[in-house]
């Protein structure tokens, strides 16, 4: 992990990267809101998106801890927190795949459940692999792949049905790609608002747009049942 050593002192303790902590916590708070709202729907599509957003938020919360503490409590403590952060991110990737897959296969008579089982097995492998090679790049690459898949699925559905919700999800995922670009290029506005802070704000905006789109689709699904 790359550190940018801005810090504040609070009650005698050094808190590193305070803006990164704030933006991570904002994602966490919003993720709880999304999960509560999307869990109210019966269909697996919005509920899976809810789990995705919640797990991203929990991962962000552990990320806040890693950024705040750094190695002050020892390398082992940092490595454990960092692994938990990556683990929640990897699990969230499964739900990011599952939700659009379920949404797309509703138009098919015989969806292939083996694909879901394969993704579960792959995520399990990555969880074990990151125990030995705890690298955020692994998460970033797989998140990009799955987001691209979700983008494609909703784009196909939107092109066929012109559903407003799917269009918003496409827009939201498109916005999320900017966070990967900003983080990879380390584009910073200021040392107190660096590429990590900016990427987190972009993620928060993208999650809001995705949430709006998923809610729109979920409401339509419920109306179609009536």
Number of C-alpha atoms within 10 A of each C-alpha: 11 7 10 15 14 16 14 14 9 8 7 7 10 16 20 22 26 20 21 27 23 15 22 28 20 17 26 24 14 16 26 17 14 24 22 14 15 23 16 11 17 12 15 16 24 29 23 23 26 29 24 26 30 24 25 25 27 23 26 26 22 23 21 26 18 22 25 20 17 23 13 12 9 10 11 10 15 18 16 15 19 23 23 19 25 28 24 21 24 27 21 26 25 20 23 22 22 23 21 24 21 19 19 17 13 12 10 10 7 8 14 11 10 9 12 16 11 11 16 17 12 14 19 14 11 20 20 13 13 17 15 9 12 21 15 16 12 15 21 16 12 16 21 16 14 18 21 16 16 23 20 15 20 24 20 16 17 18 12 9 11 12 17 15 24 26 23 24 29 26 18 24 22 16 19 24 18 16 23 21 13 19 18 14 10 15 15 16 11 10 13 16 16 20 24 26 26 23 25 25 19 20 24 24 16 24 23 20 22 26 25 19 22 25 21 18 22 21 13 13 15 12 9 8 6 5
